Amino acid sequence: MATLTRQPTSPPRADRKRTRTRRRGPGVLMVLVVLLLAVLVFLPTALVFVRAVSEDPRDALSTFTLDALKDSYGSWEIWRVLGETMAMSLACGVIATAIGGALAWVLARTDVPLRRFFELVVIAPLFLSPFIGALAFLELGAPRTGLLNQLARDIGLPGWVSINVMTFQWLIVILALHYVPYGYLLVSGSLQNMDASLEEASHMNGRGTLQTALRISLPAVRHATLSSVMFVTISATGMFSVPALLGAKMDFQPLAVTVYRATNGYPSDYALAAALGTMLVLLSVIGLWLYQRGLRQSSKFVTVTGKSRNRKRIHLGGVKYLFVLLLVLYALITTVLPYAALGLRAFSKSTNLDEIDLTLDVVRQVWRAPELKNALGNTVIVAVTTALCAVAVGILTSYVTERVRHRGSGLLNAVAMSPLAVPGIVFATGVFALYLGTPLYGSLAIMVVAYVASYLPHATRVTGNGFAQIDKSLEEASRMCGAGQGRMLWTILLPLMRPSIAAGVIMVFLFTVREINTAILLYTPDTMLLSILSFNYAQQASLPAAAVVGLLETALMIAWIVVMRLLLRPGKLHQRA
């Protein structure tokens, strides 16, 4: 008896064509992401190392030499500067994480009142650029003319009460206060996800609040804490603007300031700057490796369970008013006093408490200056373009690494994250070398390219978190209905990622408006930005004008947040999805 076998039938031509398109889509995206990362990240970073061994720094392909590396790595003076830089950065990371972690514990685990308000208070320093914040503290704590020191003398306090912010110790404190919001955000998420039953069990066994925090809460967020220390340390290592202002009258100048002076001194020594930059890169790579290691090890301390939703907050009793007082003191130190000092400097002819005379003369003078209008227009163009482009590239990168998952996805993700390990002023030297002699040099476009690369890790991480929250079944259903890769991304994923996109666009814009470290080596008089203008005013001892520009930066950032929330409406997603 013959057996009938069913011959496989070939799919219709339209289905075969659609299948080939689907297979080709991820490959095209992969090639596009590789090219973007190569131009934005890999080539500028590679040129930093190439220029360090180039005999003619303006020609990266000229004869190679090790003179610059010998002058930097073989100098005990440079190693001393390196040690001081690492001491400053590590101390900043520890202090910022300690304060931020303590604030996170108070707001996430206790019944302290006005939590929503104080959460905004904790992150408020993000709206003040590091340089403008340092300028405000200079107005408050300058040895002779500081407002706080004047007030201390007027009320008859002893001399030892006065402060001097132009010292190494105060430089660390001011930098740490700027990074406290980062420590808070990194630790707060782990505390909020931690199962409260662990703490409840500790209390039931007779442990007090302090013992429970030290024995249960702190070990549970150990790796988030270490990650925060590493992240802040890496960021502080490449900080240029704050030490350049506060360290002007002391012997200490960190490695980032040394790099700046090597490129802007006479004669310029670009090879030495690149060689010093390689030291910063290697140090940052070690820190980033420790940071990533901490993130991987955090899976051993998973404490998220189904019971954590109904967590009980720790009852502080009458002690909660002491915590409220400490939070108010934090707000005074990090927000109220700095903005008051900037306002007094911007709207008064004198900062002497006995001679305060409010006036708009400085504001009018700065507003009428042609460089301000140029800087304001350039800042808006660069910041908006950078925010949109960085988020767009971040979406493509995170989609390829999180959803497509080719063999090289892990390497692409590492390349996209690598700007975290390259300080801004060092990365700018690579961008400068790459585009020197091209039409992009001296234009706003080169600054956009540098900023997009610098903040690509932030945009990739935010959009990657957005992809992680979307069930893949939605994409599979879209493909089964015949939608191509691009249509599925445009109609399904991007609308659902509106909150992540809004967060990324807002965050990158804020960082761009405040940034000085990257732009300081790339700007020209025609491409002046507000951040550079404030720095130049301060270098020229025009502190009132610098304060006016700093307040304008804050107003610009607040306006952008309002506009983006109105346009993207991230909070209305549930009504649109």
N, C-alpha and C positions, 0 to 999 in steps of 0.2 A: 504494500500500500504506500503510495507516494505521500510524502510529507510536504505540506504546503508551508513554505517560509515566506514571511512578510519582508519584502525588500524595503530597505530604508529609503525614504523619499527625501529629496533635497528640498530645502526651504525655498520659498518664493524668492525671486530676485530682489524684491524690495527689502525682505527680511535680511538677506545676506548683505545687502548694502548697508543696512542699519547696524548690523553686527560689526562690519568692518569699521564703521564710523565710531562705534563705541570703543573698539579696541585701539583705534588710532587716537581718540580723544585724550586718554591719560598719557600716551606717549608724547603728544604735542605739548601738553601741559608740563610734563617733566622736562622737556627740552627748553621750554620758555622759562621755567623756574631756574634751571641750571644756568642759562645765559644771564638772567637777571642777577642771580647771586654772584656769578663770576665778575660781572661789571661793577656791581655795587659794593661787594664785600671782599672777594678774594684778591682781585688785582690791587686795590689800594693797600690792603694789609701786606701782601707780598712785597710791594714796592718799599715799604718801610724797612724791611730786611735787606732788600737789594741796595737801597740808597746808603745803608750803613756800611757797605763794603764797596762803594763806588768811588773812584778817584775824582770824578767830576759829578757832584751831586745833581747838577742840572741835566746831566745825560746819564740816565740809569744804565745804559748799555756800554759805558766807557770802561776803561781798564779798572780792574778790581784791586782793592787794597784793604789791608786790615788795620790801617793807621787809626781810623776813628774808633774801631772796637778796642784797640789797645789803649787809646787815650781815655776811654770811658771805663771799660772793665778792669784796666790796670791802674786806675787812679784811686788812692785811698780816700781822697776828698769826695769822690763820687760815691764810694761805698758808704761813707759817713752820711752823706745826704740821703742815700737809699735807706739806710737804717732809720734815720729820723723820719723819713716819709712813711715807712712801714709802721713805725711806732705811732705816728699820728693817725694813720688810717685804721690800724687795729684798735687803738683806744677809742676812736670815733665809732667803730662798729660795735664794740662792747657796750659803750655808754648808750648809744642810740637804741640798741636792742633791749638793754635792761629797762630803760624808761618806757619804750614802746611796748615791751612785753608786760610790764606792770600795769600800764594803762589798759592794755587789751584784757588782762585778767579782771580788772575792776569793772570794766564796761560789759564784758561778756559773761562773767560768772557771779556777780554780786547784784544786790538790789539797790544800788546807788541810784538816786533820782535823776531825772532829766538825762537819761542815757542817750537819746537821739540827738539832743543838743550838744552834749559833750563829745559824741562821735564826730560831729562836724568840727568841733573845736580842736580835736586832736589832729585832724588832717588839714587844718587851716594853713599851717606853714607851707604847704605845697603851692599856695597861690603867690608866694613871695620867692623870687629867685634867690639862689644862694648869695649872689653878689650883693643884691639890694638888701637882703637880710643882714649881711655883714656890714654894709654901710649904715644901716639903722643901729646896729649894736655899737658901731664906732661913734655915732652921735650920742648914744646912751652912756658908753663907758670909756671914752677917751680920757687920758689921765688928767688933763686940766679943764677941758671944755665939755666933758661928758655931762649930760643932764642929770644923771643919777649922782655923779660925784659933786656937782654943784649943789644939788638938793641936800646931800649929806653934809657938806660944809655949812650950808645955811642953817641947818637945824642943830649944828654943833656936835655931830658925831665924830668919833676919833678918826685919825687918819688911816688906820689900818682897815677901816670899813670900805674905803674907796677901792675901785677896781680899775684895772688896766687891760682892756681887751686886746691890746697889741702885744700880747705875750703868747708863748707857745701853748701854755695851759688853756688860756681862753680861746685860742684858735681851735683847739680840740673841742671845747664845750660848744662853741658856736656852730661848728660843723655838725656835731652830734645832734644838736637841737634841730637842725635842718633835716636830718635823716630819721628823726623819731617817727614821723608818719609811716615811713617804709617799714621800720621795725614793728610798728603797731599793726599794719596791714598784713604782714607776713605771719605774725604770731596769732593774730585775732582769728583768722580762718580755722586754724587747728584747734583753738580753744572752743570755738563755737561748734565744731564737729565732734568734740570729745564727749563720750558718754558720761553724763552727770551721775550715773549710778555708782561709778567708781568713787567719786567724792562723797556721795551719800553713805556708802559703806564705810569710808574712812571716818566720817562723823559718828556713825553708829558705834564704831569701835573706840570711841572716846578721844579721837584726834581733834585738835582745835583747827581753826581756820588757817592759821599760819603753817602748822605742821602738814595739813592736807595740801596746801598750795605747794609746799616744798617737796613733799614725798609723793604726791599723786599728780597734780596738775603740771608742775615743771618737768618731771621726767616724760610725761605723755607728749609734751610739745618740744622735747629736747632737740629733735632734728630740725624742726621749724626755726627754733632759736639759733642753732648753729648756722643754718642757711641764711638767716637774717644777718648774722655777724659777717659771714663771708660776702654776702651781696653788698652790704654797706661798706665793708673794707675795700672791695674792688672799686666801687664807685668813688670813694674818697681818695683812693690812690691817684686817680687821674684828675682830681679837682685842681683847677688852676686859679680861678678868679678870686676866691676867698683868701687863700694865702698870699696872692699878689697884692691884695689891698691891706690886709692886717699885718702881713709879714714884712711890709716895706721898711719898718724901722727896727727890725731885729735881724739877727744873723741868719735865722732859719729861712731857707727857701726850698720847698720840696722839689722833687724831680720834674714835675710838670712845669713849674716856673722856670727851672733850668732849661728845659726844652724850649720854652717860649723865648727866653733871652738868647739862646743860641741861634734862633732863626731871625729874631728881630734886632739883634745887636749889630755892631759894625766892627769888623766885617761879619756877614752872616756865615754860620758854620752849619750847613744843612746836614752834612755827613755826621757830625757829632750829635746833632739833634735826633737824627734817625737811630744812631747807636744807643743813645739814652732811651729812645722810644722802645727799642727792643728789650731793654731791661724792664720797663713798665709792662710790656706785653707778656713777657715770661712770668713776671710776678702775678699778673692778673690771670694768666692761664692756670697757674697753680691754685690760685684762689677759686677760680671757676670750677676746676676739677673737684676741689673739696666741696664746693657748693652743690654740684650735681651728685656727688657721692652721698651727701647728706639727704638729698631728695630721694635717691634710690633706697637708702637705708630706712627711710621713714615708713616703708611698708611693713616693717617689723613691729611698729607700734600702732597698728590699726585699732581704734577704739570706737568706731562709728557703728552703732547698732540701732535696731528699730526702737529702742526705748529712749533714745536721746532726744526725741522730739518734745517730750513732756518734762524737760529738765527743770529742776528747782534751783532757783538762784540762792546763793549764800546770803543768809540774813545777817546784816552787819550791825543792826541795832543803832545805838547812838553814834557808833564809830563812822557811820556813813557820812555824817556831816563833816568829819575830818577829811574824808576822801573828796567831798565836794569842794572843800577849801583848797585842797591840793590841786584839783582840776582847775579851779579858778586861778590859782597861782600860775599853773602851766599856761593858761590862756593869756594872762598878763605878760609873762616873760616872752612867749613865742609869737604873740599876735598883737595884743593891745599896745604894749609899750613900743615895739618896733614901728608900727604904723603911726603912733602918736609922734615918735621922733621924726619919722619921714615927713609927716604933715607939718610939724613945727619948722623943720628945715626948709620945706618947700614954700610955706606961706608966711614966713617971718623973716625980717631983715637981719635978725640976730637970734642966736640960740642961747644967749645969756639970759638966765631967768629974770634978771633985773631989768632987761632992756627988750623984752618981747614986744614987737610991733607987727601985728598981722598986716599983710599986704599981698596983692596979686602981681606985684611987679616981676618977680622971678618967673611965675607961670606965664605971664604975657611975653616976657623976653624969650623963654624957651619955645613957646608956641609959635612965635613969629620967625624963629630961626629956620632957614630953608632946609637944614639938615634934618630937623625933626620930621617935617612932612615927608621928606624922602625916606627916612628910616621907618616911619609909621607905615607908609605904603609898601615898602619892601618887606617889612615884618609880616603884614597881613598876607601878602602874596606868597612869601616863602612858607609861612606857617600853615596856611590853608592847603597849599599844594603838597607840602610834606605830609600833612595828616592824611589827605586822601590817597596819595601814592603809597605811603607806608602801609596803610591798612589794606589797600588793593593787593600789593605784593605779599603782605602777610596772609591774606585770605588764600591766594594761590599757593603759597608755600605750605601753610598749615593743611590745606586740602590735599596736596600731594603727599605730605608726610603722614597725615592722620587718616586719610580715606583711601588713597590709591595704593600706598604702601608698596612701592617697587623695591628692588634690592638696595638701591642707593638712597632710600628715604632717610635712613638714619644719618648718613653723611650729609645730606642736604639740611637736615635739621641742625646738625652741629655747625655747619657753615653759617646758617641763618642766625644762630645764637652767638657766634664768635665775636661780633662787635661788643658784647658785654665784657670781653677780655681785652679790648683795645681802648685805652683812654681816648677821649675825644680829641685832645690836642695832638696825640700821636697819630690817630687815624687821619686827622686833617693833613698831616705831612704827606701821607700816602696819596690822598686825593689830590693834593697840590702837585705832586710829582707826576701823577697819571695824566692830568689834564693841562699841564704846563705846555704852552704853545698851541693849544687847541682853541676853537671858538668859545668853548665853555669857560675857559679861564677868565676870571674877572667878571663873570656874570652871575645873576641870581641862580641860574640853573646849576652851577657847580655847588652852591650852598644847599640847594634842594637835594642833590645827589648825596652829599655828605650826610645831611640830616636823615634822609630816608634810610640809608645804611645804618646810621647810629641807632635809630629807634625801631629798626626792623625786628629785633628780638622782642620788644615790648608788644608790637602789633601782632607778631606771629603767636606769641603766648596767649594774648587775649582772644584772638580769633580761633586759635586751637582749642581753647576752653569752650568756645561757642560750638564748635563742631562736636566736641566730646559730649555735649548735652543733647544732641539730636540723634534720635534712633535711626539706625541705618535702614530699617524697614521702609522708611519714607522714600529713600533713594531707590530701593529695590522696586517698590510699587511704581515709582515714576518711570523706571526703565521698562517694566512690564507693560506700561501704557504707551511705550514707544518714544518717550522723551530722550533726547540726546544729552550728552554730558553738559554742554553749555546751558541748555534750556532747563535741565534739572537744577543746576547750580543757581540759575537766575530766579526761577519761579518757586523752588522749594526751600533750598538751604539759606539763601541770603535773606529772604523775609523773616525766617525764624531766627536768624542771627542778628536781628536789628539791635537788641541790647548790647551785644558784644561789639558790633560795629560802632555804635554810638560811644561806648566806653573807649574803644581804641582811637577814634577820631578826636575825642576830647582830650585824652591823655597825651597823644603825640603833639597836638597843638600846644598844650600847656608847656610841655618839655621844650618845644622849639622856640617859643617866645622867650623862655628864660635862659636858653643855652648861650654860653660864651665860649666854653672850652674849644668847641669845634670851629666856630665862626671866626675866632680871633686871628687865625692864620690865613683865612680865605677871603675876607672882605676887602673891598676897595672903597674909596670915597663915594662911588656911585652905587654900591651895594651895601650901604650902611644899614644896620639893623638897630632896633631899640636897645637891645642888650649891649651891643658894642658901643652905642652912643652913650649910654650910662657909664660904661667902663671908661671911655675916653674922657667924659666930664670929670670923673673921679680922679683920673690920672693928672688932669689939668688943675686939680684942687677946686673945681667948680662943684662942690658938694650939693648946694641947693638945686642946681640944674639936674644933677644925677638923681636926686630924690624925686623931682617932678617926673622924670622919665620912668623911674621905678613905679610910681603910683599909676602912671599911664599903662604900664605893662599889666599891672593887677587889674585895672579896669577892662583892658582888652581881653584878658583871660576869663573874667566873669561874664562879659558880654558873649563870648564864644560858647560858654557852657549854656547860657540861657537860649541862644539861638539854636544850638544843636538839640537841646531837649525839646524845643518847640517843633523843629523840623523832623527829627527822627522818632520822637515820642516813644522811647524805649519802654516806658511804664505802661503803654497801652497795647502791648503786644498781644495779651490774651484776648482783646476785643477784635483783633485783626486776623489772627492766625486761624 
